[in-house]
Amino acid sequence: MANTEKKVLSRKTLNRSFHHWFYGHLTAFSQEHMQTFGYLTSMLPIVEELYDNKEDQEKAMKTYTAFFNTEPQLGTIIVGITASLEEARANQVNSGSDGDVDDTTINGLRAGLMGPIAGIGDSLVVGTLIPVILGIALGMSDGGSPLGAIFYIIVWNLLGYFGMRFAYFKGYELGDKAVGILIGAQGKAVRKAIATVGGMVVGGVAATWVTVKTSFRLTNSSGKAYLVLQDKLDSVYPGLLTAAFIVACWWLMAKKNISPIKVMLILVVVALIGVLLGFFNPGLTY
């Protein structure tokens, strides 16, 4: 006879699951698996509480061995949603009924939410929130003050922790109802709006904190400069070199799929050659 007692995840287990994701979402990260093992780690306390025997636990955990990758901060909501779905599946198994929640349902939902959540999270967190915090921190670091670095470390960790915690428990509360919100017409409108705001923020931060100028000039026989390239560029388009370098970096990363590390190395080489040719002046004195 099937057990009709409904299983409900305890707050302690949900907290453990969240902390496993918060600290371990990049566990054993690789190009093949991305965040799969971090997901497995976060679901382990859920499965252990919901299923009494090892066979059922093993079967449930196999659901989460599928590839998973999204923006990890906002992506916490997906972990919360699947915790709710796993609870529903365990109650189906416990009651001996055939319900709508199975491996296909859970993995279909995870796969369907990965992309939309990544789009919203990258725009909201990476493209908007982090540049804003960094912009404030850079202002506080003026003159070599360590306050900017301390401010960024504290604020980012507090926002990251409590924001991810809120997303996890909100996902658990909503369950599969969150799908319509996140991938429907409303979700598309939110992603578009956030992407626009994120682009404006990144552009503002770049214009404020990035400066590229040339020291190239032509002089006559008496040593007097008759052409100062930077002055000519400023008269036509102030900040032209800065804009050109930012667009070039974006093009290399977004269109050519070159990693940020390689782009930084390219910039070092360009700067070195530019200094040797006299196009850039690092302003160093010996």
Secondary structure, 3 states (H helix, E strand, C coil): CCCCCCCCCCHHHHHHHHHHHHHHCCCCCCCCCECHHHHHHHHHHHHHHHCCCHHHHHHHHHHHHCCECCCCCCCHHHHHHHHHHHHHHHHHHHHCCCCCCCHHHHHHHHHHHHHHHHHHHHHHHHHHHHHHHHHHHHHHCCCCCCHHHHHHHHHHHHHHHHHHHHHHHHHHHHHHHHHHHHHCHHHHHHHHHHHHHHHHHHHHHHHHHCCCCCCCEEECCCCCEEEEHHHHHHHHCCCHHHHHHHHHHHHHHHHCCCCHHHHHHHHHHHHHHHHHHCCCCCCCCC
